Amino acid sequence: AQTVTQSQPEMSVQEAETVTLSCTYDTSENNYYLFWYKQPPSRQMILVIRQEAYKQQNATENRFSVNFQKAAKSFSLKISDSQLGDTAMYFCALISGGTSYGKLTFGQGTILTVHP
Amino acid sequence: DSGVTQTPKHLITATGQRVTLRCSPRSGDLSVYWYQQSLDQGLQFLIQYYNGEERAKGNILERFSAQQFPDLHSELNLSSLELGDSALYFCASRPGAQDTQYFGPGTRLTVL
């Protein structure tokens, strides 16, 4: 079984500052993928960033970057220069095993509020 | 816009009724996944289809069923509805050779 845990139910940050959202996971597989999805008030699920477990280099997408610590099974998301539009629920998710199936296992989510 | 479409956007029905949710994947995507998002259970995987065949099942109730048609659109059928079935139902599709899933806008189901 695979599990994903987000220990921060809510976070807040001032506009233009940096915030880090935490995520830990557990899987017995060697081949897996990790994701952060954003769910704004519109409820749409939007992919923010993905990380392949076999790659040591941390993924980066513009203002979003991850800190992937494989041995510690930790996958945190850093948002730099926070913007009001970043206000959303953020979900950490895991796919492990063969990607032919690839069901996503989600964490409980972290509500991020960006204040002006 | 992810390219995945879901209809209807909202659905309000009564207990005991049956509803059908529809999903059209991104052009060329063979895999379709269904997820349920509820306040008490969070986001949970229900079922996956690949090119018309069921590939994996998650926490899907026996009252729920799904299928994928030759044109690759998928339908999720929910029957004997209960109050606890009220949730947001997402469909996602995945390109064959990749791992990333792209989500539709969801269908909000309210059971009264």
Interface residues (C-beta under 8 A of the other chain):
Chain A: Y33 F35 Y37 S42 R43 Q44 M45 I46 L47 R50 F91 I95 T99 S100 Y101 G102 K103 L104 T105 F106 Q108 G109
Chain B: S2 S31 Y33 Y35 G42 L43 Q44 F45 Q48 Y50 R55 A56 G58 L88 F90 A92 R94 Q98 D99 T100 Q101 Y102 F103 P105 G106 R108
